[in-house]
Amino acid sequence: MDVQIYYMLAFLVGIFLLLFLNDRLHKKFGIASEYTRKLAHFSATGSTLTFPLLFTSHWYPFTLAVVFFLILLLSMNTKYLKSIHEIDRYSAGSFLLPPAIYLPFLISVKAGDPFFFILPTLILAVSDPLAGLVGYVFKEGNPKIVLFSRQLNKTIYGSSAFFISAFVLSLIAMNINTHDPVGETLMAALFVAAASTVTEMLSPGGTDNITVPMIVILVLSFYR
């Protein structure tokens, strides 16, 4: 039997454990779902950074994405997974997370370059929940961003946290992955951070989970 099947099964068990523990934190300890939701996002997405080491076929991550999506869908309007669903705003982010992980992996496999998966997923795992967390915690003196007379549902502190973290992550990852001149690496990291931050700002209702990885891949395609 292909060893990748065992890796996939191990991830399935891990997903169930993560969701169970996340729910316990919310129900037993009263941790707000805004926090448990971010924790689940970070943990689930961060763990998939091992995919390029474990899977050579995209069908295994595809299966994981389908199972994860079905779990989220079937738990809607039930007493389960309140740690993810129980928020005071509309967001499709949790449902878009499985395809947001699978599509970059598929692209990386087809392109033969794991970096097309690693950097978008790294930014999705760290910068995205960090921005939401900063925006949620620091509410006082943290105005919403206004663009062309339109107020966005994003804050100055949150978007700043996204940009800074995306830039640092891109710079470190690119330095490890390539041997380009420092100036070129700085410029590439700056473009990735700027493009992903603007995309996150303009993506409503949790759609940034899918748009941010796609824009990072698009920017990377000009530098790879």
N, C-alpha and C positions, 0 to 999 in steps of 0.2 A: 504494500500500500504506500502511496506517495506520502512522504513525511509532511508535505504541506497541509494535508488533511488534518494531521494531528495539531499543527500550529493553528489552523482555523478553529478546530474544536476547543483548543485552549483559550483562544480569544473569545469564543462564544461563552464559555464558562466565566471568563473575566468580565464580560459585559454584564452578565446576570449578577455577578457579585458586586460590581460597581454600582449598578442601579439599586440593588437591595441595600447596600450600605449607605448610599446617598439618601434613600428614602428613610432609613432609620435615623440619620442625622436630623432630618427635617421633622419627623414625627415625634421621636423620643426626646430629642434635645432642643426642639423648637427653633432650630436654625432656619432663618428666612430662606425661602425658595430662591430668592435672587442670588444668595451665596451658594446654595447647594447646586443650583443650575450651572453656575460658573465653574464650580468644582468638577461637576460631571463633564462639562465641556472640555476643560483643561486635561483631565485624566484620560478621557476616552480618546480625544484627538492626539494628545501627546504620546499615548501608547502605540498609536499606529505608525509612528516614525520608524518603528522596527520593520515595517512591511517590506522595504526593499531588501532587507537581509533574509527575510523568511519566505517571501513569495516571488516566484518567477512568472507565474500565471496570474492575470488580473481576475480570473473567475473566483478565486478564493476571497479576495476583498469584496468582490461583487456580492457574493453570498452573505458575507458578514453585513454589508450595507443593507441588503434586503431584510435580513432578520432584525437588525437594529431598527430600521424604519417601521417594520410591522409591529414590533414591541411598543414603540412610541404611539403608533396609530391606534392599536387595540386598547391601550391604556387610557386614551382620551375619555373624558367624562366618566371615569371610574374612580375608585378610591386609591388606585395604584399610581405611583410615580407623581404624586403631588409635588415632590421636590423639584420636578422639572416643569410640570404643566401649570402649577398654581402661581401665576404672576398676574399683575394688574394691568396688563397691556396685551395687545395682539402681537404675536411673534410666531413666524413660521420657522424660526432658526433651528429648533431642535429637529424638525422634520427634514430640513435641508442639510443637516450635518452629515448624514450617511453619504448622500451623493457628493457632497463637498469634499469628502475624503477619497471616495472611489474614483471620481473623474480625474483628479490630478495623478493618481496612481496609474490609471489607464493611459493617460497621456505620456507619463514617464516611461512606461513599458514600451509603448509604440515608438517613442523617440529614442529609446535606449539610453536615457539619461535620468538617473534617480533624483538628481537635483531639482527637476521639474516637480517632483513630489515633496521633497524634503523641505525646501524653503517655504512654499505656500502653506504646507501643513504646520510648520513651525510658527509662522505668523498667525495662522488660524488658531493654534493651540494657546499661544501666549498673548499676543497683542489684542486679539478680539475680546476675550474675557476680561483682560486687564482694563481695557477702555471702559467696558460696561461697569466694572467694579468701581473704578475711580469716579465715574460719573454718578454712580448710585451713592457712594459713601460721602463724597465731597459735594454736597448740594448747595451750601451757602456760598455766595460769592462766586458761583460757577455758572455763568450765563449760557443759555442755549446759543448755538451758532446761527447767525443770520447770513444768508447768501442770496444776493439779488432781491432783497426785501422779503425773503421767505425764511421763516424760522424753522430750522431743522430740529429733529428730535435727538440732537447730539450736543454735548457740552464741550466747552473750551478745554477743561482739564482732561476729559475722557479722550478727545481726539488728539490732544498733545501727548498723552500717555501712549496712545496707539502709534503715533508717528515716531516717538523716541525709541520705543521698544522694537518696532519694525525695522528702524534704521540700524540699531545695535545688532539685532539678530541677523539682518542681511549682511552687515559688514563682517561679522564673525564667521558666518557660514560661507560667504564668498571667499574670504581669506583662506579658510581651510580647504575649500573645494577647488580653488583656482590659484594660479601663480601670476595673475595679471598685475600690472603696475598699480601702485597704491592709489594714484589719482583716478585711474579708471575704475578701480574697485569702489572707491568712495562715491564716484558719480553714479555707478550702477546701484549701489545700496541706497543712495539718496532718491533716485528715481523710483525704486521699488517701494520705499517708505512713503514717498509723496503720493504715488499713484494708488497704493492700497489704502492710505488714509482718506483721500478724497472719495474713493469708491465706497469705503465704509460709511463716510458721512452722508453720502447720497443714496444709500441703499435702505429702503424702508422695511419695516416689519420683519427684521431678522434675515432678509435676503442677502445681507453682507456675508453670511456663511458660505454662499456659493459664489458671489461676485468677487470677493476679495481674493480667493485662491486663483480664480480665472484671470484676474488682472495681473497678479504676480507672475503667472505663467506667461502672459502676453509680453510683459516687460522683459522677463528673462530671455524670451525667444530672440530678442534683439542683441543679447550679449553672449549667447551660447554658440 
